[in-house]
Structures are given as structure tokens and as C-alpha cells.
Amino acid sequence: MAVLRVLLVVFLAAGCAVSREVPSPPGPPASATASPSPSASPSPAAITTGFVPSVGSPGASQLVLAAPAPTLDTALAVGAKIDLHRFAVDRAPRDVLMTDWREPGFGFTRLVPSWEAETPEGTWIIVEAQARRASGGETAWYSLGRWAFGDATVKRATVDGQRDADARVDTDTLLASVPLSAYRLRVTLARNAGVSATAVLRSVAAVASADAGVRTGSRSAHTGVVKDLPVPQYSQEIHAGEYPEYDGGGEAWCSPTSTTMVLGFWGRGPTAADVAWVDRRYQDPGVDHAARYTYDATYGGTGNWAFNTAYASQYGVRAFVTQLRSLAEAELFIARGIPLVASINVPPGGLPGFLYAQGTNGHLLVIRGFSASGDVIANDPAALSNAEVRRIYPRAAFERVWIGGSGGIVYVIHPADHALPERVQGATANW
């Protein structure tokens, strides 16, 4: 059995998320605008409950070893330029919703939108972004995806081949070749001819960053949070070979497996009726369900960041994509009882204890807590069984592969009545 396990690890593919490149350093800042206003809470009609995780329990019961008030390195927090903005959503009946221009207050080179929407059968949404160059003038419109919760009407997909002198689209991310000073989003509510129902946009947000500065920032010291949230444990590897039409499980399903773990922590997710389509031989059918309903038909995988948070939002939680500057900021969420899904890129040997010795160019896992020494307690779906999912990773190594890898990308998933931590004073707002 030991030999078999070694062989399995050797032949695993290098990664399970989109490989994303980074833009050039930003230029001079633009003028700042007012702080973002929160969007509306999910409609109670959209809430689906009843999912029972096979390991662990919902987030009402949390193991708290110690949770003193954390103190952050203010210079680190203020120096890395990240802006998460939630746009006010105009709910007047219309087919196209256009946001106001957003000026983050600095030259940005990266933009990642996310949204929460209801798409009855026969409807879908299209999300696009346009920017202003710091040097003047507007860019073209770029598509960031065609999305519906279900897959009976359209194939959930992004658009390949978008590139010009200003920017390019890397699946779910707009990467600029020149510094940008502002952006706006356009959301089209589409439907088939003869369909009376309409899609409903509940919220739309985007995180802009001067990405090179975020990735090269100094590393953080432990702020004193010692806490381990009882997030249910799911392995992606036990799903290897399941549903090749949704990228076949195993190492390809790190993102939906992580999203499922966090939904399970909150006691949310698909019902038994929802997952009745899954082969009864398969363990943890909620993972298969999440893979199907996050699958991006263009890129051929389940690691689309915005598609995962949009999926999570179907189950009565708020969900968005943002960037954090350090593990010190992540500790604020753990102290508040909110686990995070984090995107990492691991070079060979770059993360002690990581299943794939050869590394990965894209992987997602759950940050569930911090040890007394400040190391990261993770639910890593890259494990050969559910029992082996919980890992402790060295703080410095983890921060390198997370901040240096994805620029600190996380999915923030939480019930509307469970408040987020207070923001870092003096820093641009990134949640």
C-alpha cells in the first residue's frame, strides 16, 4: 500500500487551478474616491440548506485556543495597494446594468470581478470590464465570463484570446500592460427568446491591485491569533476519475473541494435532492456537485475564482474574491471565525508537507486557523484521504507561495449576519 501511495503522488498533475501571470509595475496614482458601500443581502428565497458534511460540523462550534486582539504591521498593510469595491446594484428592470466608474486611488494592473446572481432556467449573465489608462483614454470592453448557476441553458464559460495593447484577460482576471486609473463593470441580463423570467443581480464587486507591489511586500509576523476552526475535511484525490466532462476529479478539483468545505463549515450547501444525480458509489457528493456547477467550459476546469464564489452565493451566504496583503490580515478573519479559501502557487519543494513534491502552478486550499507559533492550519484537499486533509504549514513558506504566488487571492464566504473583521486603518479597503 505504501508503494502504491508513492506512485500515485509521483504521477499526479502539477496543478488544479488556472496558471495566471502578473502585469508590469503600476504607474502614478489617481485621485481617491469615497469608501465602498455594502451591497444588499441575499434574498431569503435563494437560500438552500440541509447539506450535512461527512466530517466535522457547521461553524456554530469553534475550537478557540486563544484569540487576543491581533496587531498588524501597519507599514505592510498600508504599503500594498489593494482596493475591493462593492457596487450599488440598481434593481430597476433592465437588460444591461452599468456601474459608475471606480477610481481606487492608485495605478492598478490587475482586476478580478466577482458577483452574486440568480439565474432561473433560460437566463444567464455576462460580466464585462472597461478601464481608463492612467495616461488618458479608455480601453476596450473585456469579457470576464458568461455565467449561470445551472448548465441546462448555456455553458458557463469565459472568453479566450482577449488581448490588445492595454491589457489581456487570463480566464477570470484582467491583467494590464499599462497602469490603469479607473474601471467600470457592465452586466448583461440575458435570456432565451420566449422566456419571461429574468436573471437578478444581487451584488457585483471587483478587487483592483498594484499587483507587483503586493507580491513583493515583506512577510508578516504572527499577530497572536491561535485558533482552529472545525472545517469539514474533504479530499480531492478520492474523486480522481469521476466525471471527466467536469475535468475528472482528483488534482483538478481543488477549488470546488475547498469551496465545499467552507460551505459545510457554515452548514450550507446542496440538499440530498440536489446531489441525487451523483453516482451513489462516490463519496462526498457535494464535491461532485460543486465541480459540475463551477466548471468553466472554455478553460476546461473548475478553478475559476469568480465562478466558485458565485456558486457559493447560491446557498444563503455572501461570497466574493479579494486579495489580502499578508497572513496577518488572514488572522483577522480567523479571529472572527471566518475560514478562507486561498490560492497558492508552489515551486518544487516550496511548501514542506505539501503532497505534490514537484510543486504546482495553481492550487486552492482552506486556511482554517493558526498554531501557537503562527503556522497555518490548513484543510488541504491535496490529500489521499479525508483524514489527511488537515495540515500545518510553516508560516513563512506558506506566505511565500500564497502572497508571492497568487498575490494573496482568497474567497471570502460568510453568512450575511456574520460580520467581517474591521478593516486595517490607513490601508486601502480590501474587504
LUMDOMI-524662 format. One record per residue (C-alpha): residue number from 0; chain; x, z, y. Coordinates in pm, 1 decimal. Layout:
! residues N
{NUM, "A", {X, Z, Y}}
...
! end
This chain:
! residues 431
{0, "A", {0.0, 0.0, 0.0}}
{1, "A", {283.7, 81.2, 243.1}}
{2, "A", {437.1, -263.0, 183.0}}
{3, "A", {102.3, -429.7, 245.7}}
{4, "A", {61.6, -245.6, 577.7}}
{5, "A", {406.9, -355.2, 693.7}}
{6, "A", {335.1, -718.1, 607.3}}
{7, "A", {5.8, -701.9, 795.9}}
{8, "A", {179.0, -582.5, 1111.3}}
{9, "A", {451.5, -848.8, 1085.1}}
{10, "A", {201.1, -1134.4, 1071.7}}
{11, "A", {-29.3, -1012.2, 1349.8}}
{12, "A", {-51.0, -1240.5, 1653.1}}
{13, "A", {121.3, -1147.7, 1975.8}}
{14, "A", {-179.5, -1054.3, 2188.6}}
{15, "A", {-556.1, -1034.7, 2227.9}}
{16, "A", {-616.3, -1087.2, 2599.4}}
{17, "A", {-562.7, -1368.5, 2846.5}}
{18, "A", {-198.9, -1421.6, 2947.2}}
{19, "A", {-201.8, -1408.7, 3327.3}}
{20, "A", {72.7, -1498.0, 3570.2}}
{21, "A", {129.7, -1350.0, 3916.8}}
{22, "A", {143.1, -1511.1, 4263.0}}
{23, "A", {415.7, -1509.3, 4525.7}}
{24, "A", {458.4, -1203.7, 4754.6}}
{25, "A", {197.9, -1174.3, 5033.1}}
{26, "A", {241.1, -1264.6, 5397.5}}
{27, "A", {143.1, -1081.7, 5718.3}}
{28, "A", {-170.2, -862.9, 5716.3}}
{29, "A", {-502.0, -948.7, 5871.5}}
{30, "A", {-724.6, -705.5, 6057.0}}
{31, "A", {-903.7, -438.6, 5856.3}}
{32, "A", {-1280.4, -406.3, 5830.3}}
{33, "A", {-1519.2, -124.8, 5753.9}}
{34, "A", {-1511.6, 52.3, 5421.2}}
{35, "A", {-1729.9, -90.5, 5141.7}}
{36, "A", {-2085.7, 19.6, 5085.7}}
{37, "A", {-2211.3, 101.8, 4735.0}}
{38, "A", {-2443.5, -138.8, 4560.7}}
{39, "A", {-2774.4, -45.4, 4406.1}}
{40, "A", {-2801.8, 142.4, 4078.4}}
{41, "A", {-2908.4, -42.2, 3762.9}}
{42, "A", {-3278.2, -87.8, 3708.4}}
{43, "A", {-3418.0, 160.4, 3452.7}}
{44, "A", {-3580.3, -135.3, 3280.1}}
{45, "A", {-3235.2, -267.9, 3194.7}}
{46, "A", {-3125.7, 49.7, 3017.5}}
{47, "A", {-3092.7, 29.5, 2638.3}}
{48, "A", {-2994.8, 339.0, 2443.8}}
{49, "A", {-2986.8, 457.3, 2086.7}}
{50, "A", {-2639.3, 347.7, 1975.9}}
{51, "A", {-2473.5, 616.0, 1765.2}}
{52, "A", {-2092.1, 590.2, 1736.1}}
{53, "A", {-1946.6, 637.8, 1390.6}}
{54, "A", {-1660.2, 853.9, 1517.3}}
{55, "A", {-1667.9, 1109.9, 1798.0}}
{56, "A", {-1957.8, 1196.4, 2023.3}}
{57, "A", {-2101.6, 1098.1, 2364.1}}
{58, "A", {-1937.1, 1215.6, 2679.8}}
{59, "A", {-2152.0, 1524.0, 2730.2}}
{60, "A", {-1899.9, 1725.0, 2528.6}}
{61, "A", {-1547.0, 1710.1, 2664.7}}
{62, "A", {-1238.8, 1895.2, 2548.9}}
{63, "A", {-1071.7, 2039.8, 2858.4}}
{64, "A", {-728.6, 2186.8, 2800.8}}
{65, "A", {-663.7, 2234.4, 3170.8}}
{66, "A", {-769.2, 2043.1, 3480.3}}
{67, "A", {-608.3, 2166.1, 3801.1}}
{68, "A", {-672.0, 1967.4, 4117.6}}
{69, "A", {-432.3, 1671.3, 4094.6}}
{70, "A", {-192.7, 1591.9, 4378.2}}
{71, "A", {-82.7, 1231.3, 4425.7}}
{72, "A", {230.1, 1075.9, 4567.4}}
{73, "A", {74.8, 963.8, 4895.1}}
{74, "A", {350.6, 714.4, 4974.9}}
{75, "A", {295.6, 538.3, 4640.3}}
{76, "A", {-81.5, 533.0, 4683.7}}
{77, "A", {-71.5, 406.1, 5041.3}}
{78, "A", {207.1, 153.1, 4984.1}}
{79, "A", {42.7, -58.9, 4713.7}}
{80, "A", {-222.1, -277.3, 4875.9}}
{81, "A", {-542.3, -299.4, 4669.9}}
{82, "A", {-895.8, -341.1, 4802.3}}
{83, "A", {-1210.0, -311.4, 4588.5}}
{84, "A", {-1521.4, -412.3, 4777.5}}
{85, "A", {-1882.8, -390.5, 4660.1}}
{86, "A", {-2100.6, -633.2, 4849.5}}
{87, "A", {-2453.2, -554.8, 4962.1}}
{88, "A", {-2688.6, -764.4, 4748.8}}
{89, "A", {-2973.8, -943.6, 4922.7}}
{90, "A", {-3266.2, -921.1, 4681.4}}
{91, "A", {-3483.0, -1175.1, 4864.0}}
{92, "A", {-3594.3, -1453.4, 4625.0}}
{93, "A", {-3344.3, -1739.9, 4644.1}}
{94, "A", {-3131.7, -1955.9, 4417.8}}
{95, "A", {-2795.4, -1902.3, 4589.7}}
{96, "A", {-2662.8, -1571.0, 4718.6}}
{97, "A", {-2368.2, -1581.1, 4960.9}}
{98, "A", {-2173.2, -1271.4, 5060.1}}
{99, "A", {-2023.3, -1205.3, 5401.1}}
{100, "A", {-1650.9, -1265.0, 5447.2}}
{101, "A", {-1437.5, -971.9, 5335.2}}
{102, "A", {-1106.7, -900.8, 5510.8}}
{103, "A", {-906.2, -649.7, 5304.1}}
{104, "A", {-669.2, -585.2, 5595.5}}
{105, "A", {-358.0, -730.0, 5428.6}}
{106, "A", {-237.7, -1061.9, 5293.6}}
{107, "A", {-354.8, -1082.9, 4932.0}}
{108, "A", {-253.2, -1313.0, 4649.8}}
{109, "A", {-488.4, -1208.7, 4370.9}}
{110, "A", {-865.5, -1175.6, 4343.2}}
{111, "A", {-1073.1, -1059.4, 4045.0}}
{112, "A", {-1454.2, -1050.8, 4082.0}}
{113, "A", {-1698.7, -858.8, 3863.1}}
{114, "A", {-2075.7, -830.9, 3860.4}}
{115, "A", {-2386.0, -674.3, 3709.3}}
{116, "A", {-2682.6, -902.1, 3645.5}}
{117, "A", {-2995.0, -951.5, 3437.2}}
{118, "A", {-3036.0, -1295.6, 3281.4}}
{119, "A", {-3365.8, -1343.8, 3096.8}}
{120, "A", {-3367.3, -1622.0, 2839.4}}
{121, "A", {-3346.9, -1958.7, 3012.0}}
{122, "A", {-3141.1, -1823.5, 3305.7}}
{123, "A", {-2775.7, -1769.6, 3393.4}}
{124, "A", {-2549.1, -1715.2, 3694.0}}
{125, "A", {-2245.6, -1898.3, 3834.3}}
{126, "A", {-1987.1, -1698.8, 4032.6}}
{127, "A", {-1754.2, -1871.3, 4281.9}}
{128, "A", {-1499.8, -1760.3, 4541.4}}
{129, "A", {-1361.6, -1911.6, 4859.8}}
{130, "A", {-1079.4, -1771.7, 5074.2}}
{131, "A", {-921.3, -1803.5, 5416.2}}
{132, "A", {-549.0, -1866.1, 5439.9}}
{133, "A", {-350.2, -1617.1, 5645.4}}
{134, "A", {-204.9, -1923.1, 5822.7}}
{135, "A", {-554.1, -2050.3, 5905.7}}
{136, "A", {-822.8, -2263.0, 5745.0}}
{137, "A", {-1040.6, -2222.4, 5438.9}}
{138, "A", {-970.3, -2303.2, 5076.0}}
{139, "A", {-1195.4, -2492.0, 4838.9}}
{140, "A", {-1454.0, -2310.5, 4630.7}}
{141, "A", {-1325.6, -2193.8, 4290.5}}
{142, "A", {-1547.2, -2118.3, 3991.6}}
{143, "A", {-1490.3, -1780.6, 3823.7}}
{144, "A", {-1741.2, -1835.1, 3546.2}}
{145, "A", {-2083.1, -1925.3, 3416.7}}
{146, "A", {-2235.3, -1611.4, 3268.3}}
{147, "A", {-2544.2, -1496.7, 3081.4}}
{148, "A", {-2583.6, -1189.7, 2868.2}}
{149, "A", {-2729.3, -1387.4, 2579.1}}
{150, "A", {-2597.0, -1707.1, 2426.9}}
{151, "A", {-2919.5, -1893.4, 2348.6}}
{152, "A", {-2945.0, -2073.2, 2684.8}}
{153, "A", {-2587.1, -2157.8, 2786.5}}
{154, "A", {-2240.8, -2093.6, 2654.8}}
{155, "A", {-2076.9, -1814.1, 2852.0}}
{156, "A", {-1765.4, -1983.8, 2991.5}}
{157, "A", {-1502.3, -2016.7, 3261.0}}
{158, "A", {-1363.3, -2343.7, 3401.7}}
{159, "A", {-1020.4, -2481.5, 3313.3}}
{160, "A", {-798.7, -2695.2, 3534.2}}
{161, "A", {-872.6, -2547.8, 3877.5}}
{162, "A", {-553.0, -2577.1, 4078.4}}
{163, "A", {-458.7, -2702.1, 4424.4}}
{164, "A", {-201.8, -2628.2, 4695.1}}
{165, "A", {-371.5, -2298.5, 4784.8}}
{166, "A", {-449.7, -2134.3, 4452.3}}
{167, "A", {-536.0, -2170.1, 4087.5}}
{168, "A", {-780.5, -1997.5, 3854.3}}
{169, "A", {-644.3, -1819.6, 3547.1}}
{170, "A", {-967.3, -1765.4, 3348.7}}
{171, "A", {-1116.3, -1465.3, 3535.1}}
{172, "A", {-858.2, -1435.6, 3816.1}}
{173, "A", {-787.9, -1629.6, 4136.7}}
{174, "A", {-410.4, -1648.9, 4195.0}}
{175, "A", {-299.5, -1768.3, 4537.6}}
{176, "A", {6.4, -1978.1, 4614.7}}
{177, "A", {-18.1, -1880.5, 4983.7}}
{178, "A", {-114.1, -1545.4, 5141.0}}
{179, "A", {-488.4, -1511.2, 5195.7}}
{180, "A", {-660.7, -1302.1, 5463.9}}
{181, "A", {-1029.6, -1304.3, 5363.8}}
{182, "A", {-1267.9, -1419.1, 5094.0}}
{183, "A", {-1635.4, -1454.1, 5017.1}}
{184, "A", {-1834.1, -1495.1, 4697.0}}
{185, "A", {-2121.7, -1726.3, 4609.6}}
{186, "A", {-2354.6, -1650.2, 4319.2}}
{187, "A", {-2594.4, -1918.6, 4198.2}}
{188, "A", {-2900.8, -1800.2, 4005.3}}
{189, "A", {-2966.7, -2088.0, 3767.2}}
{190, "A", {-3246.5, -2155.9, 3519.4}}
{191, "A", {-3372.7, -2429.3, 3292.6}}
{192, "A", {-3647.6, -2659.8, 3411.9}}
{193, "A", {-3988.3, -2509.3, 3346.9}}
{194, "A", {-3860.5, -2151.2, 3320.0}}
{195, "A", {-4047.0, -1912.4, 3551.5}}
{196, "A", {-3812.7, -1616.8, 3501.4}}
{197, "A", {-3511.6, -1578.4, 3728.7}}
{198, "A", {-3175.1, -1411.9, 3698.2}}
{199, "A", {-3133.0, -1091.9, 3900.2}}
{200, "A", {-2800.6, -998.1, 4057.2}}
{201, "A", {-2775.4, -618.3, 4067.3}}
{202, "A", {-2424.0, -595.9, 4213.6}}
{203, "A", {-2117.3, -805.4, 4281.7}}
{204, "A", {-1768.7, -683.4, 4368.2}}
{205, "A", {-1411.6, -806.1, 4382.5}}
{206, "A", {-1067.5, -649.2, 4383.5}}
{207, "A", {-804.7, -813.4, 4604.5}}
{208, "A", {-438.7, -718.3, 4592.8}}
{209, "A", {-94.9, -799.0, 4721.0}}
{210, "A", {-8.8, -818.0, 4356.2}}
{211, "A", {369.9, -839.0, 4360.2}}
{212, "A", {386.6, -517.4, 4564.0}}
{213, "A", {153.4, -338.8, 4322.5}}
{214, "A", {355.8, -436.3, 4015.9}}
{215, "A", {689.9, -331.5, 4161.1}}
{216, "A", {579.3, 5.5, 4300.4}}
{217, "A", {757.8, 326.0, 4199.5}}
{218, "A", {634.6, 521.7, 3899.7}}
{219, "A", {423.5, 835.6, 3934.4}}
{220, "A", {484.6, 1197.4, 3843.3}}
{221, "A", {233.9, 1394.4, 3635.4}}
{222, "A", {-24.7, 1548.7, 3867.2}}
{223, "A", {-115.5, 1829.5, 3628.8}}
{224, "A", {-427.9, 1694.9, 3459.0}}
{225, "A", {-426.0, 1799.2, 3091.6}}
{226, "A", {-743.5, 1676.8, 2927.4}}
{227, "A", {-855.4, 1479.2, 2621.5}}
{228, "A", {-1198.0, 1313.9, 2632.6}}
{229, "A", {-1367.8, 1274.2, 2291.2}}
{230, "A", {-1397.0, 896.4, 2299.8}}
{231, "A", {-1509.3, 749.6, 1965.0}}
{232, "A", {-1235.3, 567.5, 1776.7}}
{233, "A", {-1269.5, 204.2, 1667.4}}
{234, "A", {-1001.3, -17.3, 1517.3}}
{235, "A", {-996.6, -388.6, 1593.8}}
{236, "A", {-786.1, -459.5, 1283.3}}
{237, "A", {-1060.4, -365.0, 1036.5}}
{238, "A", {-1258.1, -659.0, 1180.1}}
{239, "A", {-992.4, -920.1, 1102.3}}
{240, "A", {-1156.4, -1241.1, 978.4}}
{241, "A", {-1507.0, -1155.2, 1098.0}}
{242, "A", {-1696.6, -1423.6, 1291.8}}
{243, "A", {-1432.9, -1690.7, 1359.9}}
{244, "A", {-1676.9, -1852.0, 1604.0}}
{245, "A", {-1607.8, -1549.5, 1828.1}}
{246, "A", {-1228.8, -1561.0, 1774.9}}
{247, "A", {-1219.8, -1393.5, 1436.3}}
{248, "A", {-1174.8, -1021.1, 1494.0}}
{249, "A", {-850.1, -836.5, 1441.3}}
{250, "A", {-596.6, -856.9, 1723.4}}
{251, "A", {-829.1, -1091.9, 1916.1}}
{252, "A", {-1093.1, -822.3, 1973.8}}
{253, "A", {-905.0, -553.7, 2167.5}}
{254, "A", {-1121.3, -590.6, 2478.1}}
{255, "A", {-1470.8, -570.1, 2322.6}}
{256, "A", {-1349.4, -293.0, 2089.5}}
{257, "A", {-1227.2, -90.5, 2387.4}}
{258, "A", {-1547.5, -157.7, 2581.9}}
{259, "A", {-1749.4, -43.0, 2279.8}}
{260, "A", {-1550.1, 280.6, 2258.6}}
{261, "A", {-1621.6, 369.3, 2621.3}}
{262, "A", {-1992.0, 280.1, 2588.4}}
{263, "A", {-2003.5, 501.7, 2279.9}}
{264, "A", {-1849.2, 787.7, 2477.2}}
{265, "A", {-2142.6, 770.6, 2717.8}}
{266, "A", {-2391.7, 742.8, 2430.2}}
{267, "A", {-2477.9, 385.6, 2527.5}}
{268, "A", {-2468.4, 50.4, 2354.2}}
{269, "A", {-2678.0, -181.9, 2138.4}}
{270, "A", {-2952.7, -44.4, 1917.1}}
{271, "A", {-2977.3, -83.8, 1540.9}}
{272, "A", {-3220.3, -370.4, 1601.7}}
{273, "A", {-2974.2, -538.4, 1838.2}}
{274, "A", {-2698.2, -543.5, 1575.0}}
{275, "A", {-2923.0, -642.3, 1283.7}}
{276, "A", {-2765.7, -990.9, 1291.9}}
{277, "A", {-2424.3, -846.4, 1192.0}}
{278, "A", {-2328.9, -872.3, 824.5}}
{279, "A", {-2408.4, -536.9, 663.3}}
{280, "A", {-2068.3, -532.9, 494.6}}
{281, "A", {-1898.1, -493.4, 831.0}}
{282, "A", {-1812.4, -151.3, 966.6}}
{283, "A", {-1892.6, -57.5, 1329.5}}
{284, "A", {-2129.9, -349.0, 1402.2}}
{285, "A", {-2132.2, -261.3, 1772.0}}
{286, "A", {-1782.7, -408.3, 1794.3}}
{287, "A", {-1900.1, -740.4, 1645.2}}
{288, "A", {-2192.0, -736.9, 1887.3}}
{289, "A", {-1964.6, -682.5, 2187.4}}
{290, "A", {-1731.7, -961.6, 2071.1}}
{291, "A", {-2020.9, -1208.1, 2047.8}}
{292, "A", {-2161.7, -1115.5, 2388.9}}
{293, "A", {-1827.9, -1117.4, 2574.0}}
{294, "A", {-1699.6, -1441.2, 2419.5}}
{295, "A", {-1573.5, -1698.7, 2671.4}}
{296, "A", {-1626.5, -2044.4, 2519.4}}
{297, "A", {-1369.5, -2216.0, 2742.3}}
{298, "A", {-1074.7, -1987.8, 2684.4}}
{299, "A", {-1190.8, -1921.1, 2329.2}}
{300, "A", {-1168.1, -1542.5, 2328.2}}
{301, "A", {-1325.9, -1210.4, 2418.6}}
{302, "A", {-1070.8, -1078.8, 2669.7}}
{303, "A", {-1237.6, -1199.1, 2990.8}}
{304, "A", {-1230.8, -891.2, 3214.3}}
{305, "A", {-1548.0, -961.1, 3413.7}}
{306, "A", {-1742.0, -1068.8, 3104.4}}
{307, "A", {-1665.6, -730.6, 2946.5}}
{308, "A", {-1783.5, -523.2, 3242.3}}
{309, "A", {-2092.3, -743.7, 3281.0}}
{310, "A", {-2167.0, -679.7, 2912.8}}
{311, "A", {-2123.1, -302.8, 2953.1}}
{312, "A", {-2361.0, -300.9, 3251.5}}
{313, "A", {-2646.8, -409.4, 3023.3}}
{314, "A", {-2659.7, -57.0, 2879.1}}
{315, "A", {-2751.3, 155.4, 3177.7}}
{316, "A", {-2404.7, 210.4, 3321.4}}
{317, "A", {-2216.2, 89.7, 3627.0}}
{318, "A", {-1917.9, -127.4, 3538.4}}
{319, "A", {-1654.8, -310.2, 3742.2}}
{320, "A", {-1296.4, -435.4, 3729.2}}
{321, "A", {-1033.4, -291.4, 3961.9}}
{322, "A", {-662.1, -218.3, 3988.2}}
{323, "A", {-508.2, 128.8, 4001.6}}
{324, "A", {-168.0, 195.5, 4153.4}}
{325, "A", {-37.9, 446.1, 3900.3}}
{326, "A", {-118.8, 687.0, 3620.0}}
{327, "A", {-160.8, 949.2, 3890.9}}
{328, "A", {-473.4, 763.6, 4001.0}}
{329, "A", {-585.9, 733.5, 3639.5}}
{330, "A", {-558.8, 1112.3, 3613.5}}
{331, "A", {-823.1, 1141.9, 3886.7}}
{332, "A", {-1071.0, 960.2, 3661.2}}
{333, "A", {-982.8, 1165.4, 3353.8}}
{334, "A", {-1020.2, 1486.1, 3555.3}}
{335, "A", {-1369.7, 1365.7, 3648.5}}
{336, "A", {-1446.3, 1293.9, 3280.2}}
{337, "A", {-1432.0, 912.6, 3300.8}}
{338, "A", {-1223.9, 722.3, 3041.5}}
{339, "A", {-1074.0, 388.0, 3145.9}}
{340, "A", {-1013.2, 58.0, 2968.1}}
{341, "A", {-661.2, -53.3, 3067.8}}
{342, "A", {-491.6, -393.0, 3034.2}}
{343, "A", {-124.7, -387.6, 2929.6}}
{344, "A", {149.8, -641.9, 2852.6}}
{345, "A", {410.8, -508.4, 2610.1}}
{346, "A", {756.1, -665.4, 2560.0}}
{347, "A", {919.6, -625.1, 2216.9}}
{348, "A", {986.4, -254.4, 2169.1}}
{349, "A", {845.0, -177.6, 2514.4}}
{350, "A", {595.8, 90.4, 2407.3}}
{351, "A", {709.2, 342.3, 2143.7}}
{352, "A", {444.7, 381.4, 1873.1}}
{353, "A", {267.3, 52.6, 1953.7}}
{354, "A", {150.3, -128.7, 1638.5}}
{355, "A", {297.3, -466.1, 1729.0}}
{356, "A", {676.1, -429.4, 1730.1}}
{357, "A", {705.7, -787.3, 1857.7}}
{358, "A", {503.4, -694.1, 2166.5}}
{359, "A", {202.8, -867.3, 2318.9}}
{360, "A", {131.7, -1075.1, 2627.3}}
{361, "A", {-209.1, -914.5, 2669.5}}
{362, "A", {-381.7, -611.8, 2517.9}}
{363, "A", {-654.1, -364.8, 2614.6}}
{364, "A", {-698.8, -1.7, 2516.0}}
{365, "A", {-868.1, 313.8, 2639.1}}
{366, "A", {-699.4, 584.9, 2846.0}}
{367, "A", {-881.6, 896.5, 2723.0}}
{368, "A", {-657.8, 1174.9, 2852.4}}
{369, "A", {-319.3, 1322.8, 2934.2}}
{370, "A", {-98.5, 1566.9, 2746.9}}
{371, "A", {68.4, 1875.1, 2895.3}}
{372, "A", {380.3, 1666.1, 2959.7}}
{373, "A", {181.0, 1392.4, 3135.1}}
{374, "A", {196.4, 1142.3, 2849.6}}
{375, "A", {-100.4, 911.0, 2796.0}}
{376, "A", {-355.2, 994.5, 2527.4}}
{377, "A", {-499.3, 655.9, 2432.0}}
{378, "A", {-755.8, 511.7, 2198.1}}
{379, "A", {-562.1, 201.8, 2098.6}}
{380, "A", {-771.3, -41.9, 1891.4}}
{381, "A", {-444.3, -191.1, 1762.0}}
{382, "A", {-457.4, 37.2, 1459.8}}
{383, "A", {-507.7, -23.2, 1088.3}}
{384, "A", {-795.5, 225.2, 1062.2}}
{385, "A", {-1032.0, 417.1, 1290.9}}
{386, "A", {-847.0, 738.5, 1209.7}}
{387, "A", {-522.0, 593.5, 1350.9}}
{388, "A", {-667.2, 475.6, 1683.2}}
{389, "A", {-581.5, 787.9, 1884.9}}
{390, "A", {-219.9, 767.4, 2004.6}}
{391, "A", {3.6, 942.9, 2255.2}}
{392, "A", {227.2, 705.7, 2451.7}}
{393, "A", {522.4, 811.3, 2670.6}}
{394, "A", {416.5, 816.4, 3034.6}}
{395, "A", {699.8, 611.4, 3185.4}}
{396, "A", {684.6, 341.8, 2917.1}}
{397, "A", {307.0, 315.4, 2942.8}}
{398, "A", {313.8, 287.7, 3320.5}}
{399, "A", {570.8, 6.3, 3298.5}}
{400, "A", {362.3, -204.4, 3059.6}}
{401, "A", {38.1, -134.3, 3249.5}}
{402, "A", {134.0, -146.0, 3619.5}}
{403, "A", {417.8, -390.5, 3561.2}}
{404, "A", {211.9, -586.7, 3309.3}}
{405, "A", {-137.5, -639.2, 3449.5}}
{406, "A", {-92.7, -479.0, 3790.6}}
{407, "A", {-292.2, -173.9, 3681.6}}
{408, "A", {-611.9, -355.7, 3578.9}}
{409, "A", {-886.6, -126.8, 3443.3}}
{410, "A", {-1253.5, -146.6, 3352.7}}
{411, "A", {-1438.3, 142.9, 3515.9}}
{412, "A", {-1756.1, 217.3, 3316.6}}
{413, "A", {-1974.3, 518.7, 3403.6}}
{414, "A", {-2340.1, 621.1, 3436.3}}
{415, "A", {-2474.1, 588.2, 3790.5}}
{416, "A", {-2532.6, 963.3, 3812.8}}
{417, "A", {-2174.8, 1046.3, 3706.8}}
{418, "A", {-1976.2, 1033.7, 4030.6}}
{419, "A", {-1640.6, 865.7, 4062.0}}
{420, "A", {-1344.5, 1071.5, 4187.7}}
{421, "A", {-1272.3, 1094.1, 4557.4}}
{422, "A", {-1052.3, 816.4, 4688.2}}
{423, "A", {-694.9, 874.7, 4796.1}}
{424, "A", {-685.5, 947.3, 5167.7}}
{425, "A", {-491.5, 693.9, 5371.6}}
{426, "A", {-491.1, 430.0, 5099.1}}
{427, "A", {-693.3, 111.9, 5082.2}}
{428, "A", {-1007.7, 170.7, 4875.0}}
{429, "A", {-968.0, 55.8, 4514.2}}
{430, "A", {-1282.3, 218.1, 4368.5}}
! end
